[in-house]
Structure formats: structure tokens, C-alpha cells
Amino acid sequence: RMAGGVPKYVPLEVDVAQGRWKLNVEALEQAISSSTRVIVLNSPHNPTGKVFTKEEMEGIARIVEKWPQITVVSDEVYKYTVHSMDHHHEHFASLPGMFNRTLTLSSAGKTFSVTGWQVGWIVGPRQLVKDIQRALPLLQFCAATPMQQALVEVLSTADEPYMGDESYYAWLCSLYRSKSTVLTSALKDAGLEVVGSQGGYFLTVDVSGVHVPERYYLRQEAGGPGLTSVTKDVAFCRWIAEEAGVISIPVAPFWSPDRSPDEHPGSFVRFAFCKEDATLKEAGKRLSELFRGGAPL
């Protein structure tokens, strides 16, 4: 919007029974026109933890081939955290004909758990990267030199054996695989419906079947004239934070702001499992007690 563009959104579709999110490639194609300039792709995906399949990627690539004016911005900051044994990360730029059409985003913060460093990088063809180099000084003078030097060191050694695994990346995936299992089990034991995560350190939960006290659906807007209502995911997150001391994030803010409630039900929340196992288990225990009418705090 700041650059004069008009964002168009193609929502992921969810199959709670199968525990997965999926892309409707036909819906994406219908959203494309001669005015389209950029497709933003995020895999592994935040907030769902979805890893786009090769078939989905190839479907996007076929669309891009039809429209020569389109550049793909592929946000792959969670690429080293694919923890599902049934999935692997597919670089969109590695598909035939896509390198010259793609800018790939990576992040030291997500890869090495140092988000405060604020260091990332972009890989792409010279003709696309040079335009970014022109614009970057208007947004950021430079990344801190010590952080860049440290990143060179860890990138140089991350492929070496680490903590009994073949590499740091393998260890990281194994760690998150274990933590995803711990949190999934804790949430299911609490009676929640978990939608599977394949990458990153988030998973989503369908809370449509959970009864949330009515008072959590109302909030006072700062400077507003009175109370306003919120979607169920927001109400659920307020409820478990206040009553159980467990923090989750509503998914509604990730949806297009102009979509109707029928198009996004507002019943999904995001949990993070990049915590100690004891913390994840305690969260599940507190939620179980809250749902049974107990007082976990």
C-alpha cells in the first residue's frame, strides 16, 4: 500500500480432520491479473507451520510463467526448521525458470534463534537485487558489523557435526520435532483440536468447539465510546491468558482485514513450542484444569 499497490489475498484452506492446511492453486490463479506485480510466498508458513508441497510450488510456478511481469518474494526464513519427517523444504527459486523471477528471504534470527540481531539476507538475480540495494538505505543504514561477522562464523560451521547430529541444522530440526510432539500431545490431552505443523516452531489449534465465557468477547477500545466485540480466537486467547497464564496468539489478524467472518471463522489460535518441555507440559496441564472448571493459577 505504501508503494501504491493493492494487496489481494488468497487464503489457505484448512482440513482439521486431516490436520493440514493447503493452497487452492485455482483460487490463486483467479486472483492474478495483468496488474499483478508480486506474489508473496511464505514456506514454512507463519502462523500455520505449513510447508508448501512441491506440487503446490509447481502450481505457483506455472502461473508465474504465464505472467512475465510478476516477481515472487519467497519468505523462507524458517527453511532450516522443517521438522516433519514427511516433508522437506523446497526452494521456490530452484524450480525450472524461477531463479530469475524470485527474491528469496532468509533470517539469522529464525535459523540460529537470535531474533534480536535483526540480520537477514536476500538471494536473487542481480537485476532484482540491485533495486533493493537502492531502496535499502532509505529503510536501514546497515546491519551491525559484529552481528554480520558472527553470522559468517556460524554459517561456515553449521554444516559440521553438532550435538551428536550430522549438522546444526539436523539437530535443530530434531529438537523442534520433539517439542512439536510434546506440545501437540499436551494440547490434545487438554481436549483441543490441533492442526499439524511441518515447519517453524508454531502450530495452530481449532477452538471452535471450546466454550469461552461471554465477557471475554467484549473489550474497551482505547479512546473508544464503549465496548466492542471480538472474534472467538481473540476471546479465547484473552481467557486463557487471564485465567491460566498461558499465552497464545489469535490467527484472525493474519487474515485479510476485508474478509467476511464466513471466509475466516476466527476460530484458530497459534501456539509456539520453542520453549522448555516442562513449560509446554505445564501449559497443557493448566489448560486442562481451566477447561474442567478448575483454577490453575
N, C-alpha and C positions, 0 to 999 in steps of 0.2 A: 504493500500500500504506500509506503514512503517513497518508493521509486515510481509510483504511478500505476502499478499493476493491480489487477483484480483477482484475488485468490479464489480458486474453485476447488471444492473439496470432494474427494471420493472416499467415503468411509469404509473401513474394513467391516466384514460381516463375521458374526460370531456363531459358532455351533457349540453351545455349552455342553450338550450331551457328549460330543466327541472331544471336548476340551481344546478347541483350537479356533484361531482367528484366520480368516482367509481374504484374499483380494479378489474382487469381481473385476476381471480384466475388461469385460464388456462395458461395465459402468465407467471405467477409466477412459476407454476409447470414446464413449459418448460425451465425455466432458472436454475432449480435445477439440480445438478449432484452429483456424489459420492465425488467430490472435495469440495462441498459446506460445510462450517462450521458454518456460521452465517447468520441469517435473521434479518435485522434491520427493525422494525415496529415502526411507529410514529402515534399515535392516542390519542387525537385530533392532526391533522396534520398541520405542518407549511411547506409551506405558505398558504395552501388552506383553512384551517379551517374545513376540513373534519373529521367527526367522523366515524370510520370504523364500519360497521354494524356487528351484531352478526353472520350473515351468512358469511360475508367476513372473520371474525375471525375464524370461524369454518372451512372454506375452507383452511386457512393457517395451522390450527392445523392438518387437515387431511394430508397435505403434510409433516409436521414435523414428524408425526407418522411413515411415510414411510422411513424416513432417520434418523437413531439413532445418527448420528454424528453431527446433527445440534442443535445449541443453538439459541434461539430467544432473541435478545436485544430489549425490548419493551420500547420505549421512550414515557412515559405517563406524561410528565411534565405539560401538560395543562388539566389534568384529572378533575380538580375541576372547570373548566370553560366551561362545556358543557351547552350552553345557549339555544339550540333548545329544544322546548317542545316535539318534536317528536323523540328525540334521548337521549340516556344515555350512560355513559362511561362503556365499557366492559373491565375489566382487562384480558389481554390475559392469564396470569398465572392462572386465575380462571377456565379456560376451562379444561375439564377432561384430566388428564395426562400431563398437560402443566406446572405445577409449577416447577417440577424438570428439565424442559428444558428451563426455562425463567429467564432472569435478567430484573427486572422492574426498570426503572429510574424515579425519582421524583425530584422536584425542589422547594425550598422555594421561589426562585425569582419569578417564574411564579405564584405560589399559593398565595403569600402574597405581590406581587408587590414590591419586594426588590431585583431586579436582581443584584444590586451591591454587595450584600452579598456573592455571589458565593458559596452558600451552597446547596448541594443536597444529595440524598441518593439512594442507590440501595437495592432492596429486591430480594432475591433469595435463592435457596438451598445452604447449607453450602459448598458443593463441588465446586460450581461455584464462590461463593463469596470469598472463601479463595484465589483463584488465583488472584482476583482483589486486595485483600489486599497485596499480594506480589508485585504487579506491582505499586500500588498507590504511595509509597514513591519515586519512580523514577520520578513521574509526579508532585506530590504535597505533601509537608511535612504534612500539616494538614489544616483544615478549622479553621478560627478564633474562639477561645473559646467563646467570648461574643456572637457571632452570633449563635453558636450552643446552648448556654443557652437560648437565646431569642427564638429560634425555638422551643425548648422544651415547653416554656411557651405558645406560640401561638397554637401549635398543641394540647396542653392539653385543650384549651378553645375554639377552633374553632368550635366544635360541639354544643356549647351553643347558646342560642338565641342572635341575633345580629341585631341591627338597624331595629327592627320590624320584622325580618325574623326568621325562626326557627333555623338558624345557620349562621355562617360567610360564609360558602360555598354556602348556598342558596341565601344569599344576593349578593354574588359575581356573581353568575350565572344570577340573576335577573338584576343586573347592566349591565352586558355585553349584555344581551338580549335587553335591552332598547337601548344601544349605537349602537349595530349592526343594529337595526331598524332605528335609526336616520341616520347613515352613508349610509345605503342601500338606504333609501329614497332620501337623498341628491345627491347621485351619479346617481340614476335613473332619478331624476329631471334634472340632467345635460346631460342626454341622453346616459349614459353608461350602458353596459350590465353587471350586477352583477351576479356572480355565488355564490350561497348560502353558508353561513358558519354555522356550527353547534357547533363548539367549539373553544377555544382560543380567541384571540382578533384580528384576521386577516380575511379579505375576499379578494377574487380575482375578477378582472374585465377583461372582454374580450375587448381589444381596437382595434381589427382587423378592425372595421368599422370606426375608427377615422382617419381623415386626419392629419398627423403630417408634419410640414414643413421639406423640404428635408435637410436643413442644420443641423438638429439635428440627422441625421443618420450618420454624419461624425465626427470623433474625432481624435485628435492628441495623439498617444501613447507616454508615457514618454520615451524619448531617441530614438523614432522610426524615420524612414526616411520620413514619410509623413502621410497623413490622411488614416484612416481605417474606414470601415463601421460597424455599429452596428445593432442589431435586433430591431424590431419595439418597443418592450416593453422598451428597454433602451432609444430609441429616445423619446418615449412618456414621460418617467419619467424625462428626461433632459428638455423637452419642458415645462411641467407643473411646474417644479421647477423654471426654469428661468423666465417664463412669468407670472406665477400665484402665485409663492411662496408656492406651495403645493407639499409635498414630498410623493412619492410612491416608491415602490421597484420593479424592474423588476424581473419576475419569471424565466427568462432564466438561471441565474446562479444556480438555484436549480435543473436543469435538468442535465443528464449525459453530460459531455463535448464532448463525441464522438458520440452523436446522431445527425442525419441529420436535417436540417430545416423542412423537411417533417414530421419527427417524433415529433418534438416540434416546433410549429409555431412561437414562440417568440412573442406572441400577448397577453400575460396575465401579469397583474401587481398586486401587493399586496398593500392593504391599511390597516392601523391599526385603530381601533376605541377605543383604550384605552386613549381617550382624553376627554376634556370637551365637552359637547354637543354643546356649542357655537362655538368651534373650528371646529367640524365636519360639522356644518351647513355652516360656513364661507368657508370651503374648497369646499363644493358643489356649493356655490354661485360664488366663484372665477372661478371654472371650467366652470360653465355655461357661464359666461361672456367671458372667453377665447375662448370657442368653438363657440360663436357667433361673435367672432372677436373683442371683446372689449379689454380693458386694465385694468385688475383688480388690478394691483399694482400701 
